[in-house]
Amino acid sequence: MQRLYGLYDSCVIARNHTTAKFDLFDIAQSFGLTRYSARIIINLMDAANTSTEDLLRTLLVRTAVMQANSEAILGELKALREGQSVLQEAVAALQIDVAGIKGTMAHFATQADVEKVRTELYKAMEAQTWRLLVWMTAVCSGLTAAVYYIARNVH
């Protein structure tokens, strides 16, 4: 509020001495106001029918509104920061989960690995089948020869 009263006094002095508008801009900005706020003050100062009390009252109301708006914005920013921290925690948890999944995926087989194992299995089954057929043919031939020998030579 002290800043507002100081701004008001500076503007009244500038108005009474009929300085240029850019001096009012400089005064308003020296009190930390934006160019938009300075423009509002200059428009109020230019109004010939505005009394000093009305000008002060208008400035006080507008300042109160601006403070309320800035407090609402600060509240929203605080809520956003809290949401951001929650989001950061969730992202950190997801990163840990993804790292775990990547660790276990190293042990999983790819499609190429599966095809390689399938091919090796079929080759081994084919080789085993031929061994079994050759062995059975040899055993059966030997048994047939033994039966024939026994039937011909044993009386």
Backbone as CSV, one residue per row, in Angstrom:
resi,resn,N_x,N_y,N_z,CA_x,CA_y,CA_z,C_x,C_y,C_z
1,MET,0.815,-1.195,0.000,0.000,0.000,0.000,0.857,1.258,0.000
2,GLN,1.996,1.204,0.708,2.897,2.364,0.728,3.371,2.680,-0.686
3,ARG,3.633,1.617,-1.448,4.067,1.838,-2.834,2.976,2.533,-3.635
4,LEU,1.716,2.135,-3.370,0.609,2.744,-4.096,0.453,4.217,-3.735
5,TYR,0.574,4.530,-2.451,0.488,5.945,-2.047,1.644,6.751,-2.633
6,GLY,2.831,6.172,-2.658,3.978,6.861,-3.255,3.778,7.067,-4.738
7,LEU,3.228,6.057,-5.401,2.931,6.188,-6.827,1.889,7.271,-7.057
8,TYR,0.875,7.264,-6.220,-0.179,8.267,-6.368,0.387,9.679,-6.183
9,ASP,1.195,9.876,-5.160,1.794,11.198,-4.933,2.657,11.622,-6.108
10,SER,3.451,10.679,-6.630,4.318,11.011,-7.775,3.496,11.376,-8.995
11,CYS,2.396,10.641,-9.193,1.541,10.920,-10.353,0.826,12.254,-10.200
12,VAL,0.391,12.594,-8.972,-0.277,13.881,-8.746,0.689,15.019,-9.012
13,ILE,1.918,14.877,-8.540,2.925,15.921,-8.787,3.169,16.061,-10.277
14,ALA,3.306,14.930,-10.971,3.538,14.971,-12.412,2.332,15.566,-13.123
15,ARG,1.129,15.282,-12.640,-0.079,15.799,-13.279,-0.182,17.309,-13.076
16,ASN,0.146,17.758,-11.875,0.070,19.191,-11.589,1.125,19.968,-12.365
17,HIS,2.211,19.324,-12.686,3.259,20.007,-13.439,3.156,19.732,-14.939
18,THR,2.107,19.053,-15.331,1.823,18.756,-16.742,3.040,18.208,-17.466
19,THR,3.598,17.119,-16.921,4.717,16.470,-17.613,4.173,15.559,-18.692
20,ALA,5.055,15.075,-19.487,4.664,14.214,-20.598,4.252,12.832,-20.076
21,LYS,3.530,12.088,-20.913,3.034,10.784,-20.503,4.158,9.789,-20.261
22,PHE,5.250,9.894,-20.996,6.319,8.920,-20.786,6.950,9.078,-19.410
23,ASP,6.861,10.285,-18.812,7.318,10.438,-17.430,6.423,9.640,-16.488
24,LEU,5.124,9.642,-16.758,4.214,8.842,-15.941,4.506,7.353,-16.103
25,PHE,4.851,6.930,-17.341,5.251,5.531,-17.567,6.467,5.192,-16.712
26,ASP,7.461,6.093,-16.735,8.682,5.848,-15.957,8.373,5.777,-14.467
27,ILE,7.502,6.659,-13.993,7.140,6.664,-12.570,6.447,5.355,-12.208
28,ALA,5.476,4.949,-13.037,4.731,3.708,-12.745,5.650,2.491,-12.770
29,GLN,6.556,2.462,-13.728,7.462,1.318,-13.813,8.498,1.339,-12.695
30,SER,8.855,2.506,-12.202,9.790,2.560,-11.075,9.160,1.983,-9.818
31,PHE,7.819,1.978,-9.753,7.123,1.367,-8.630,6.819,-0.111,-8.891
32,GLY,7.343,-0.668,-9.976,7.201,-2.095,-10.246,5.928,-2.484,-10.960
33,LEU,5.252,-1.563,-11.593,4.035,-1.891,-12.316,4.366,-2.240,-13.768
34,THR,3.498,-3.005,-14.372,3.683,-3.354,-15.780,3.241,-2.183,-16.652
35,ARG,3.527,-2.291,-17.947,3.127,-1.226,-18.868,1.597,-1.125,-18.937
36,TYR,0.915,-2.272,-18.802,-0.543,-2.257,-18.827,-1.084,-1.473,-17.629
37,SER,-0.536,-1.727,-16.450,-0.975,-1.009,-15.256,-0.647,0.478,-15.384
38,ALA,0.514,0.791,-15.928,0.887,2.188,-16.125,-0.080,2.862,-17.098
39,ARG,-0.492,2.147,-18.130,-1.448,2.696,-19.099,-2.779,2.994,-18.413
40,ILE,-3.242,2.120,-17.537,-4.493,2.359,-16.802,-4.370,3.622,-15.956
41,ILE,-3.247,3.758,-15.265,-3.049,4.937,-14.412,-3.025,6.207,-15.249
42,ILE,-2.346,6.176,-16.388,-2.274,7.369,-17.247,-3.655,7.715,-17.778
43,ASN,-4.442,6.706,-18.159,-5.807,6.974,-18.631,-6.647,7.604,-17.524
44,LEU,-6.470,7.118,-16.295,-7.195,7.723,-15.179,-6.739,9.156,-14.925
45,MET,-5.424,9.404,-15.054,-4.883,10.742,-14.811,-5.335,11.726,-15.892
46,ASP,-5.515,11.213,-17.108,-5.904,12.089,-18.206,-7.362,12.529,-18.109
47,ALA,-8.168,11.763,-17.386,-9.573,12.124,-17.273,-9.675,13.426,-16.470
48,ALA,-10.206,14.456,-17.097,-10.254,15.788,-16.469,-11.264,15.841,-15.319
49,ASN,-12.296,15.014,-15.375,-13.344,15.088,-14.363,-13.091,14.141,-13.189
50,THR,-11.933,13.492,-13.151,-11.628,12.557,-12.069,-10.984,13.322,-10.925
51,SER,-11.582,13.209,-9.748,-10.989,13.873,-8.584,-9.848,13.026,-8.032
52,THR,-9.050,13.619,-7.193,-7.910,12.919,-6.609,-8.383,11.752,-5.763
53,GLU,-9.456,11.926,-5.017,-9.976,10.856,-4.174,-10.511,9.707,-5.019
54,ASP,-11.217,10.033,-6.116,-11.731,8.995,-7.001,-10.588,8.230,-7.654
55,LEU,-9.564,8.973,-8.028,-8.407,8.338,-8.645,-7.742,7.385,-7.666
56,LEU,-7.565,7.814,-6.435,-6.953,6.976,-5.418,-7.816,5.744,-5.141
57,ARG,-9.128,5.960,-5.032,-10.046,4.855,-4.775,-9.991,3.841,-5.922
58,THR,-9.991,4.317,-7.151,-9.907,3.430,-8.315,-8.592,2.664,-8.315
59,LEU,-7.516,3.370,-8.010,-6.215,2.701,-7.954,-6.181,1.642,-6.861
60,LEU,-6.765,1.938,-5.717,-6.792,0.974,-4.619,-7.605,-0.264,-4.983
61,VAL,-8.765,-0.041,-5.641,-9.606,-1.168,-6.044,-8.891,-2.025,-7.072
62,ARG,-8.296,-1.378,-8.056,-7.591,-2.137,-9.090,-6.389,-2.885,-8.521
63,THR,-5.710,-2.252,-7.583,-4.576,-2.918,-6.942,-5.038,-4.128,-6.144
64,ALA,-6.151,-3.982,-5.438,-6.682,-5.110,-4.671,-7.077,-6.257,-5.600
65,VAL,-7.701,-5.907,-6.721,-8.075,-6.933,-7.694,-6.829,-7.614,-8.253
66,MET,-5.813,-6.827,-8.569,-4.572,-7.400,-9.103,-3.903,-8.291,-8.064
67,GLN,-3.932,-7.891,-6.791,-3.345,-8.719,-5.744,-4.126,-10.022,-5.586
68,ALA,-5.443,-9.950,-5.651,-6.261,-11.160,-5.537,-5.969,-12.095,-6.706
69,ASN,-5.870,-11.509,-7.907,-5.557,-12.325,-9.076,-4.176,-12.959,-8.957
70,SER,-3.210,-12.199,-8.478,-1.866,-12.755,-8.355,-1.819,-13.828,-7.275
71,GLU,-2.606,-13.671,-6.196,-2.659,-14.708,-5.171,-3.319,-15.974,-5.715
72,ALA,-4.352,-15.819,-6.537,-4.988,-16.984,-7.149,-4.007,-17.690,-8.082
73,ILE,-3.266,-16.924,-8.840,-2.270,-17.504,-9.750,-1.191,-18.219,-8.954
74,LEU,-0.755,-17.617,-7.843,0.248,-18.269,-6.991,-0.288,-19.568,-6.412
75,GLY,-1.560,-19.586,-6.024,-2.176,-20.818,-5.526,-2.200,-21.902,-6.585
76,GLU,-2.549,-21.506,-7.801,-2.563,-22.474,-8.898,-1.162,-22.974,-9.206
77,LEU,-0.182,-22.082,-9.164,1.203,-22.501,-9.379,1.663,-23.484,-8.310
78,LYS,1.262,-23.236,-7.073,1.618,-24.147,-5.988,0.995,-25.521,-6.228
79,ALA,-0.268,-25.537,-6.646,-0.931,-26.802,-6.947,-0.234,-27.514,-8.107
80,LEU,0.172,-26.759,-9.121,0.891,-27.350,-10.248,2.222,-27.936,-9.804
81,ARG,2.921,-27.247,-8.919,4.200,-27.766,-8.422,3.998,-29.049,-7.625
82,GLU,2.937,-29.095,-6.817,2.644,-30.324,-6.078,2.309,-31.457,-7.045
83,GLY,1.522,-31.143,-8.058,1.213,-32.147,-9.081,2.452,-32.578,-9.828
84,GLN,3.358,-31.639,-10.043,4.607,-31.962,-10.733,5.443,-32.918,-9.895
85,SER,5.493,-32.713,-8.587,6.270,-33.614,-7.739,5.650,-35.009,-7.731
86,VAL,4.318,-35.087,-7.713,3.647,-36.388,-7.783,3.959,-37.055,-9.119
87,LEU,3.930,-36.276,-10.182,4.229,-36.803,-11.509,5.677,-37.278,-11.598
88,GLN,6.597,-36.544,-10.990,8.000,-36.955,-10.984,8.177,-38.273,-10.237
89,GLU,7.466,-38.438,-9.121,7.540,-39.701,-8.385,6.996,-40.846,-9.228
90,ALA,5.900,-40.607,-9.931,5.317,-41.652,-10.779,6.269,-42.014,-11.911
91,VAL,6.912,-41.021,-12.511,7.869,-41.282,-13.591,9.068,-42.058,-13.061
92,ALA,9.523,-41.715,-11.856,10.643,-42.447,-11.256,10.259,-43.905,-11.025
93,ALA,9.041,-44.146,-10.546,8.577,-45.525,-10.340,8.495,-46.265,-11.668
94,LEU,8.009,-45.590,-12.707,7.952,-46.215,-14.034,9.339,-46.541,-14.565
95,GLN,10.300,-45.664,-14.324,11.660,-45.931,-14.776,12.225,-47.168,-14.087
96,ILE,11.934,-47.311,-12.799,12.402,-48.498,-12.072,11.745,-49.749,-12.645
97,ASP,10.435,-49.661,-12.913,9.730,-50.811,-13.490,10.278,-51.172,-14.864
98,VAL,10.531,-50.171,-15.688,11.070,-50.422,-17.034,12.459,-51.034,-16.954
99,ALA,13.273,-50.573,-16.004,14.609,-51.158,-15.833,14.501,-52.629,-15.443
100,GLY,13.542,-52.946,-14.572,13.323,-54.345,-14.193,12.867,-55.179,-15.372
101,ILE,11.971,-54.637,-16.182,11.483,-55.356,-17.362,12.622,-55.579,-18.351
102,LYS,13.455,-54.569,-18.550,14.591,-54.727,-19.454,15.545,-55.801,-18.948
103,GLY,15.719,-55.860,-17.621,16.590,-56.876,-17.046,16.070,-58.282,-17.288
104,THR,14.755,-58.462,-17.158,14.186,-59.796,-17.389,14.063,-60.108,-18.869
105,MET,13.937,-59.101,-19.699,13.817,-59.349,-21.139,15.105,-59.895,-21.734
106,ALA,16.225,-59.659,-21.054,17.488,-60.195,-21.558,17.460,-61.719,-21.552
107,HIS,16.630,-62.309,-20.685,16.551,-63.764,-20.587,15.487,-64.352,-21.510
108,PHE,14.688,-63.550,-22.120,13.647,-64.045,-23.019,14.243,-64.311,-24.393
109,ALA,13.626,-65.250,-25.096,14.087,-65.600,-26.432,13.409,-64.714,-27.467
110,THR,14.161,-64.395,-28.484,13.587,-63.646,-29.595,13.000,-64.632,-30.589
111,GLN,12.327,-64.131,-31.593,11.744,-64.994,-32.619,12.840,-65.764,-33.351
112,ALA,13.968,-65.124,-33.602,15.080,-65.801,-34.279,15.625,-66.932,-33.416
113,ASP,15.699,-66.700,-32.104,16.166,-67.757,-31.198,15.216,-68.947,-31.212
114,VAL,13.940,-68.692,-31.218,12.939,-69.765,-31.243,13.060,-70.566,-32.535
115,GLU,13.206,-69.886,-33.653,13.350,-70.575,-34.952,14.631,-71.410,-34.988
116,LYS,15.689,-70.896,-34.408,16.959,-71.628,-34.372,16.816,-72.921,-33.567
117,VAL,16.171,-72.822,-32.397,15.956,-74.006,-31.556,15.038,-74.998,-32.254
118,ARG,13.999,-74.515,-32.910,13.064,-75.394,-33.632,13.799,-76.142,-34.748
119,THR,14.641,-75.438,-35.485,15.394,-76.072,-36.565,16.330,-77.147,-36.014
120,GLU,17.036,-76.835,-34.936,17.936,-77.818,-34.325,17.169,-79.029,-33.809
121,LEU,15.975,-78.796,-33.233,15.156,-79.895,-32.732,14.718,-80.817,-33.870
122,TYR,14.261,-80.246,-34.982,13.823,-81.059,-36.115,14.984,-81.856,-36.696
123,LYS,16.156,-81.244,-36.767,17.327,-81.966,-37.273,17.681,-83.132,-36.346
124,ALA,17.635,-82.887,-35.028,17.952,-83.956,-34.072,16.910,-85.069,-34.140
125,MET,15.623,-84.715,-34.288,14.575,-85.739,-34.392,14.744,-86.568,-35.666
126,GLU,15.083,-85.918,-36.755,15.291,-86.641,-38.013,16.464,-87.611,-37.894
127,ALA,17.578,-87.155,-37.299,18.748,-88.016,-37.137,18.410,-89.202,-36.229
128,GLN,17.671,-88.966,-35.158,17.294,-90.032,-34.230,16.371,-91.035,-34.911
129,THR,15.452,-90.555,-35.746,14.538,-91.433,-36.465,15.313,-92.359,-37.391
130,TRP,16.282,-91.837,-38.120,17.069,-92.672,-39.030,17.923,-93.686,-38.259
131,ARG,18.466,-93.280,-37.129,19.226,-94.223,-36.305,18.336,-95.374,-35.836
132,LEU,17.121,-94.995,-35.372,16.189,-96.017,-34.901,15.799,-96.972,-36.027
133,LEU,15.521,-96.466,-37.217,15.152,-97.303,-38.363,16.309,-98.228,-38.755
134,VAL,17.506,-97.691,-38.770,18.661,-98.523,-39.135,18.862,-99.613,-38.088
135,TRP,18.746,-99.241,-36.814,18.943,-100.222,-35.753,17.871,-101.303,-35.809
136,MET,16.611,-100.909,-35.981,15.512,-101.883,-36.048,15.666,-102.792,-37.268
137,THR,16.087,-102.224,-38.386,16.295,-103.038,-39.591,17.410,-104.055,-39.351
138,ALA,18.489,-103.629,-38.712,19.605,-104.533,-38.438,19.204,-105.621,-37.456
139,VAL,18.490,-105.275,-36.406,18.071,-106.264,-35.405,17.097,-107.254,-36.022
140,CYS,16.116,-106.752,-36.763,15.132,-107.635,-37.392,15.796,-108.556,-38.421
141,SER,16.734,-108.026,-39.158,17.456,-108.862,-40.137,18.262,-109.922,-39.409
142,GLY,18.898,-109.527,-38.312,19.676,-110.519,-37.536,18.788,-111.584,-36.933
143,LEU,17.628,-111.204,-36.421,16.710,-112.183,-35.844,16.156,-113.113,-36.928
144,THR,15.855,-112.547,-38.067,15.359,-113.366,-39.174,16.428,-114.357,-39.601
145,ALA,17.646,-113.925,-39.673,18.747,-114.824,-40.056,18.936,-115.907,-38.997
146,ALA,18.793,-115.543,-37.716,18.954,-116.531,-36.650,17.851,-117.566,-36.712
147,VAL,16.603,-117.139,-36.915,15.488,-118.072,-37.019,15.682,-118.976,-38.230
148,TYR,16.077,-118.464,-39.353,16.312,-119.259,-40.550,17.418,-120.289,-40.299
149,TYR,18.489,-119.856,-39.628,19.604,-120.760,-39.347,19.144,-121.893,-38.423
150,ILE,18.378,-121.527,-37.371,17.922,-122.532,-36.442,16.969,-123.491,-37.150
151,ALA,16.102,-122.971,-37.977,15.135,-123.821,-38.679,15.838,-124.736,-39.673
152,ARG,16.906,-124.365,-40.286,17.587,-125.182,-41.295,18.538,-126.169,-40.660
153,ASN,19.214,-125.773,-39.582,20.302,-126.607,-39.084,19.968,-127.371,-37.814
154,VAL,18.959,-127.129,-37.137,18.651,-127.847,-35.907,17.608,-128.905,-36.249
155,HIS,17.995,-130.299,-35.911,17.051,-131.380,-36.176,16.858,-132.179,-35.000
